[in-house]
């Protein structure tokens, strides 16, 4: 049932995690595990558990990815002194780098265990870097450009506006895009602020809900695509936030997720 | 340090979406939709996304309540079932089974709902069967 893309890859990851656990470098490894016939996020505390580890590939590559960094923030809040290992793909590593700059995680308390994504996943994601800087396992696939953004931009302005309005119209205001987002960490969310998004009414006012979120993704979104995968209405959120990434890059010369020595131009948290 | 993800089924409606509840040191801290569930494929509605909030709500009922002298009072399950069975019998005897109504649930299995309507129709003699989604 579960077909690892490259069987040797998981063995390399298991060996690395075993080493980290055995040496006491980490107190636990946040990764994925085959459980109940599914692939689940799991905190590995002992090497005995590693047998059923998964890399998140079930029927196709990367179809069981989870916001592990988001879960890591919860663990780090509860156990600030503990060091955790975490399974990362290219996007997750961009997430970690960005979360360090937003003071949501301490880099000396996180040990990323990186894997690469195969080319078919990189293609589907239009991923700008489908591998972490120093992967523990896997071959590096080729980088891809944001073709989906280019395609929407080919539309004349009124048609492009209509396209997005039609897409946003489908929203059922489930907040899934925010809830799954590993980069959404605010205690108070603008999307629950009556001045911007009225509570108690569905559907949300169009386009303010989605534009509010898009603006807040500037300098934060690392293009993992979990929002789009969580959207019950199939709104192309990833394309929207890819555009936001491009704007921040062009206007501020800041490539979200690619640096830790520079903060997002919208980051005012010291 | 005890962190678990527990696979379960949403109790809100009849769709049966699967999600993981994140449990940290005995406290439910989050909900995450199951990506490999054939039912919801990693998606949830707003109610499902917030299940972890109601589970530990202090407003949640933890025992049956029986109205006594106009006030709802906590009761044991034995007491509540005894009271309900007695009153159902009394009302059916006095006014006929059609004077009773039965509200089933979208949150239970088909089999349980089948049994429930069977109980209403064959047991109590009432065709007044509806479900919680129309409350």
HADDOCK unambig.tbl for C-alpha pairs under 7 A between the chains (distance, minus, plus):
assign (segid A and resid 38 and name CA) (segid B and resid 36 and name CA) 5.99 0.50 0.50
assign (segid A and resid 39 and name CA) (segid B and resid 36 and name CA) 6.91 0.50 0.50
assign (segid A and resid 41 and name CA) (segid B and resid 5 and name CA) 6.63 0.50 0.50
assign (segid A and resid 42 and name CA) (segid B and resid 4 and name CA) 6.73 0.50 0.50
assign (segid A and resid 42 and name CA) (segid B and resid 5 and name CA) 6.51 0.50 0.50
assign (segid A and resid 43 and name CA) (segid B and resid 3 and name CA) 6.45 0.50 0.50
assign (segid A and resid 64 and name CA) (segid B and resid 35 and name CA) 5.56 0.50 0.50
assign (segid A and resid 64 and name CA) (segid B and resid 36 and name CA) 6.52 0.50 0.50
assign (segid A and resid 174 and name CA) (segid B and resid 45 and name CA) 5.05 0.50 0.50
assign (segid A and resid 174 and name CA) (segid B and resid 46 and name CA) 4.02 0.50 0.50
assign (segid A and resid 175 and name CA) (segid B and resid 46 and name CA) 6.36 0.50 0.50
assign (segid A and resid 176 and name CA) (segid B and resid 44 and name CA) 6.97 0.50 0.50
assign (segid A and resid 229 and name CA) (segid B and resid 42 and name CA) 6.96 0.50 0.50
assign (segid A and resid 230 and name CA) (segid B and resid 42 and name CA) 5.62 0.50 0.50
assign (segid A and resid 230 and name CA) (segid B and resid 43 and name CA) 4.63 0.50 0.50
assign (segid A and resid 231 and name CA) (segid B and resid 43 and name CA) 6.19 0.50 0.50
assign (segid A and resid 232 and name CA) (segid B and resid 43 and name CA) 5.65 0.50 0.50
assign (segid A and resid 232 and name CA) (segid B and resid 44 and name CA) 6.93 0.50 0.50
